């Protein structure tokens, strides 16, 4: 019997080790490839609402600047989410277009049911709503530092101030299918600056700057509050269940050649080549407490394939044998997310 030498055993050990390492690399590579191809969740961030309770400043000024604050906060949050890269964020132009077409006001956007409607039209996995819930701004004079000559030679008294700004923001993650609030989160940002030199007499100008986006103390607080929100939102967004949207509509017109015009289009997620089930509406069973439809006994008529799509409608070729009528319901045959 031949006994393997010590060096031969080492060589065999190295060979086995290399094989194991190669196998591990293959498994890791395949897992990494799967992770890269996994579909990211898609979200839309609506302009934040301003319901701030203020301290130390006059309310009318903040109300005047409220839209700018709400827009700025939503833009900051969008930037944070895009930089993180864990979700896909819908372009603001697409959101603004849907909102304009639906004729929605700022107050409408804060309503979860309205947000869910917008979310369905956009085809997103979740809608992010937000509210600026508290805004505090405080200045404390710490002493005079002299006078500054103006452009006309007049002298303005200057003083040092300790300045504080605190912003609290809350967000709600809303399901586009059920209008359910999936998560409610809060972010707080506070910034303090000492020894800020300001014009003692320019009281109105300072108050206006206190509620404007040109104030670096205010901006610092907004940045901190949004960063805290984004850090909480990111894991919540990743954990969202995969959503397969149900796209349904009605037949708007029928031609002799079997072409159907439907009242759903690209805004609802329709694409050329989509297969549709055409139905005949039947009896409905409704929840006696809420009136919601529980079961609809619809009869299948046949299938159709989408051939043309625009924003609000599409054309489909019908291949069934039963006659289709205007107002017959259609439903996209389920697609994988």
C-alpha positions in Angstrom: 0.0 0.0 0.0 1.3 3.4 -1.0 1.2 5.9 1.8 0.9 9.5 0.6 3.7 11.7 1.7 3.3 14.8 3.9 3.7 17.1 0.8 1.2 15.2 -1.2 -1.3 15.6 1.6 -0.7 19.3 1.6 -1.3 19.5 -2.2 -4.6 17.6 -1.8 -5.6 19.9 1.0 -4.9 22.9 -1.1 -6.9 21.5 -4.0 -9.9 20.8 -1.8 -9.6 24.3 -0.3 -9.5 25.9 -3.8 -12.6 23.9 -4.9 -14.5 25.0 -1.8 -13.4 28.6 -2.3 -14.5 28.4 -6.0 -17.9 27.0 -5.0 -18.4 29.7 -2.4 -17.5 32.4 -5.0 -20.1 30.9 -7.4 -22.8 30.9 -4.7 -21.9 34.4 -3.7 -21.9 35.6 -7.3 -25.3 34.0 -8.1 -26.8 35.5 -4.9 -25.4 38.9 -5.7 -26.7 38.7 -9.2 -30.2 37.8 -7.8 -30.0 40.8 -5.4 -29.1 43.2 -8.2 -32.0 42.0 -10.5 -34.6 42.1 -7.6 -37.1 44.8 -8.3 -36.7 47.9 -6.3 -39.8 49.3 -4.6 -41.1 52.5 -6.3 -42.4 55.4 -4.2 -43.8 58.9 -4.7 -43.2 61.8 -2.3 -46.0 64.4 -2.3 -45.4 68.0 -1.2 -45.4 68.2 2.6 -48.3 70.0 4.4 -47.6 72.7 7.0 -49.5 72.4 10.2 -46.7 73.8 12.4 -47.2 75.0 15.9 -44.8 78.0 16.2 -43.1 79.6 19.1 -41.4 83.0 19.2 -42.6 84.2 15.8 -45.8 85.6 14.4 -48.0 83.0 12.7 -49.0 84.9 9.6 -45.4 85.0 8.3 -45.1 81.2 8.5 -48.5 80.6 6.8 -47.4 82.9 4.0 -44.2 80.8 3.4 -45.9 77.4 4.1 -45.9 76.1 0.5 -42.2 76.8 0.2 -41.4 74.9 3.4 -43.5 71.9 2.4 -42.0 71.8 -1.1 -38.4 72.2 0.3 -38.9 69.4 2.8 -40.2 66.9 0.2 -37.3 67.8 -2.2 -34.8 67.2 0.6 -36.4 63.8 1.4 -36.4 62.8 -2.3 -32.7 63.7 -2.5 -31.9 61.5 0.5 -33.8 58.5 -0.8 -32.3 58.8 -4.3 -28.8 59.0 -2.8 -29.5 55.9 -0.7 -30.6 54.0 -3.8 -32.7 51.4 -2.0 -35.9 52.5 -3.7 -36.9 54.2 -7.0 -38.5 57.6 -6.6 -41.0 58.9 -9.1 -40.1 62.1 -10.9 -41.9 65.2 -9.5 -43.1 66.1 -13.0 -45.1 62.9 -13.2 -46.7 63.6 -9.8 -47.5 67.2 -10.7 -49.1 66.1 -14.0 -51.4 63.6 -12.3 -52.4 66.1 -9.6 -53.2 68.7 -12.1 -55.3 66.3 -14.2 -57.1 65.2 -11.1 -57.6 68.9 -10.1 -56.3 68.2 -6.5 -55.6 70.9 -4.0 -52.9 71.0 -1.3 -55.4 69.9 1.3 -56.5 67.0 -0.9 -53.0 65.6 -1.1 -52.8 65.2 2.7 -55.7 62.8 2.7 -54.6 59.1 2.6 -57.5 58.0 0.3 -56.7 60.8 -2.2 -53.0 59.9 -2.0 -53.9 56.2 -2.6 -55.7 57.3 -5.8 -52.7 59.2 -7.0 -50.5 56.2 -6.1 -52.6 53.9 -8.2 -52.4 56.2 -11.2 -48.6 56.4 -10.8 -48.3 52.6 -10.3 -46.1 53.0 -7.2 -45.7 50.6 -4.2 -46.3 53.4 -1.6 -47.0 57.1 -1.3 -45.1 59.2 1.3 -47.1 62.0 2.9 -45.6 64.5 5.3 -46.5 67.3 7.7 -44.3 69.9 9.4 -45.8 69.5 12.8 -43.7 72.0 14.9 -41.5 75.0 14.1 -39.7 76.9 16.9 -37.4 79.9 16.3 -35.7 81.9 19.1 -33.2 84.8 19.2 -31.5 86.1 22.4 -29.4 89.2 22.3 -26.1 88.9 24.0 -24.7 92.4 23.6 -23.9 95.2 21.2 -20.9 95.1 18.9 -21.0 98.5 17.4 -22.5 100.2 14.3 -22.4 99.4 10.6 -22.4 102.1 8.0 -25.1 101.7 5.3 -24.9 102.7 1.7 -26.2 106.2 2.5 -23.9 106.8 5.3 -26.4 106.0 8.1 -25.2 103.9 11.0 -27.1 100.7 12.0 -26.7 99.4 15.5 -25.3 95.8 15.5 -25.7 93.2 18.2 -24.8 89.5 18.8 -27.5 87.0 19.1 -27.8 83.3 20.1 -30.2 81.8 17.5 -32.1 78.5 17.7 -34.3 76.8 15.2 -36.2 73.5 15.8 -38.3 71.6 13.2 -40.4 68.5 13.7 -41.7 66.6 10.7 -43.9 63.6 10.5 -44.5 61.2 7.6 -47.0 58.5 6.7 -46.3 55.7 4.3 -49.6 54.9 2.5 -50.7 51.9 0.6 -52.1 52.8 -2.9 -54.3 49.7 -2.8 -56.0 50.1 0.6 -55.2 53.7 1.7 -53.8 52.0 4.8 -51.1 53.9 6.7 -48.3 51.4 6.7 -45.9 53.4 8.9 -45.9 56.7 10.8 -42.5 58.2 11.5 -41.2 61.5 13.0 -37.9 63.4 12.5 -36.7 66.3 14.6 -33.9 68.7 13.8 -32.5 71.5 16.0 -29.7 73.9 15.2 -28.1 76.5 17.5 -25.8 79.3 16.5 -24.0 81.6 18.9 -22.7 85.1 18.3 -24.7 85.8 15.2 -24.3 89.5 14.3 -27.6 91.2 13.2 -29.1 94.6 12.8 -30.9 95.5 16.0 -33.5 97.7 14.3 -34.4 95.3 11.5 -37.0 93.4 13.5 -39.4 92.7 10.7 -36.6 91.6 8.3 -35.3 89.2 10.9 -38.7 87.6 11.5 -39.2 87.2 7.8 -35.8 85.5 7.5 -36.7 83.3 10.5 -39.5 81.7 8.5 -37.7 81.7 5.1 -35.4 79.1 3.5 -32.6 81.7 3.3 -31.8 81.3 7.0 -28.9 78.9 7.5 -30.1 78.0 11.0 -33.5 77.0 9.6 -31.8 75.1 6.8 -29.6 73.2 9.2 -32.7 72.1 11.3 -34.5 71.0 8.1 -31.5 69.0 7.0 -31.3 67.2 10.4 -35.0 66.4 10.6 -35.1 65.1 7.0 -32.0 63.0 7.6 -33.5 61.4 10.6 -36.8 60.7 8.7 -34.9 59.2 5.7 -32.9 56.9 8.1 -36.2 55.5 9.5 -38.0 55.4 6.1 -35.3 53.4 4.2 -35.8 50.1 6.1 -39.6 50.5 6.2 -39.6 51.0 2.4 -37.4 47.9 1.8 -39.8 45.8 3.9 -42.8 46.8 1.8 -44.6 43.8 0.3 -44.2 43.3 -3.4 -47.2 44.9 -5.1 -48.8 43.5 -8.2 -51.3 46.2 -9.3 -54.7 45.2 -10.5 -55.5 47.2 -13.6 -59.2 47.3 -14.5 -61.4 49.5 -16.7 -64.4 49.6 -18.9 -65.1 49.3 -22.6 -65.8 52.8 -24.1 -66.4 51.8 -27.7 -66.6 48.6 -29.9 -66.0 48.4 -33.6 -67.2 45.8 -36.1 -63.6 44.6 -36.6 -63.4 43.7 -32.9 -61.3 46.7 -31.8 -62.2 47.9 -28.3 -61.5 51.3 -26.9 -60.9 51.2 -23.2 -60.9 54.0 -20.6 -57.5 53.0 -19.1 -54.1 54.0 -20.5 -50.5 54.6 -19.7 -51.3 56.5 -16.5 -52.9 53.3 -15.1 -49.9 51.2 -16.3 -51.2 49.9 -19.6 -48.7 48.7 -22.2 -48.8 47.5 -25.7 -49.0 43.7 -25.7 -50.9 43.5 -22.4 -53.5 40.7 -22.3 -57.0 41.6 -21.0 -59.9 39.5 -19.8 -63.3 41.0 -21.0 -66.2 40.4 -18.7 -70.0 40.8 -18.5 -70.9 42.5 -15.2 -73.1 40.3 -13.0 -74.8 40.5 -9.6 -72.9 42.0 -6.7 -72.8 41.0 -3.0 -72.1 44.0 -0.8 -71.1 44.4 2.8 -74.2 45.5 4.7 -72.1 47.6 7.1 -69.9 49.5 4.6 -71.6 49.0 1.3 -68.3 47.7 -0.2 -68.5 45.1 -3.0 -67.6 41.7 -1.6 -68.2 39.5 -4.6 -69.1 40.3 -8.2 -70.4 37.5 -10.3 -68.9 38.5 -13.6 -69.0 36.2 -16.7 -65.9 35.9 -18.8 -66.5 36.8 -22.5 -63.0 36.4 -24.0 -59.6 37.9 -24.2 -58.1 41.0 -25.9 -54.6 42.2 -26.6 -53.6 45.9 -26.3 -52.3 47.4 -29.6 -52.2 51.1 -28.9 -51.8 53.2 -25.7 -52.0 56.9 -24.9 -52.1 58.6 -21.4 -55.8 58.0 -20.7 -57.0 55.3 -23.0 -56.0 52.3 -25.1 -57.1 50.2 -28.1 -57.3 46.4 -27.8 -58.1 43.7 -30.4 -60.8 41.3 -29.1 -60.5 37.6 -29.8 -63.6 36.2 -28.0 -66.8 34.8 -29.6 -69.3 36.6 -27.3 -70.5 40.0 -28.2 -68.9 42.9 -26.3 -70.9 45.9 -25.2 -70.0 49.4 -24.0 -69.4 49.5 -20.2 -68.4 45.8 -20.1 -65.5 45.6 -17.5 -62.0 44.5 -18.5 -59.1 43.4 -16.3 -55.4 43.0 -17.1 -54.5 39.3 -16.8 -52.1 39.3 -13.8 -48.5 40.2 -14.6 -45.5 39.4 -12.4 -44.1 42.3 -10.4 
